[in-house]
Amino acid sequence: SMTLPSRNPDGSGARLKRKLAVAFILVPNFTLLAFSAFVDTLRLAADDDDRSRPIQCDWAVLSNDMRPIRSSSGVEIKPTSELQDAKNFDYIVVVGGVLGGPRLAQELSQYLRQAASDGIAVAGICTGSFVLAQLGLLDQRRCCVSWFHIEEFGHRYPQVRASSEE
């Protein structure tokens, strides 16, 4: 079982055993493979056997409107939760996809900014790094971007130290 610092409001610093909690925000036209590979890795790591029990980890697909989110392949994913207190999560993962498509809803953008401001770890996979950079969450930070998109990323976000070799 995983031991993580407690989030007790009394600030006692006591440690508790609890599940790792991960939230996903799927950008319209997200890459299904990036999402499915990540969540299936969590599924396998979350159990003690191969029965898909979330013993060590929980995850949720968050939404501002609970409508299905269309992937770049046309397959839609139904969200599992409305937006909730970001402090319920250890990580919030933004799954990007096709560039130049529909943008993230303003409510989701505000949610990500607030989560980062509250100290919640925010990560981007696929072109999720573009979303995080556009929100200013990668300014003066290092990040890894696919070799396929590194040149465009560098032109758009010169304030981010991006590499495709890490």
Summary of the structure (lengths in Angstrom):
residues: 166
radius of gyration: 16.5
end to end distance: 29.9
largest distance: 48.0
contacts: 479
relative contact order: 0.15
helix: 27%
strand: 27%
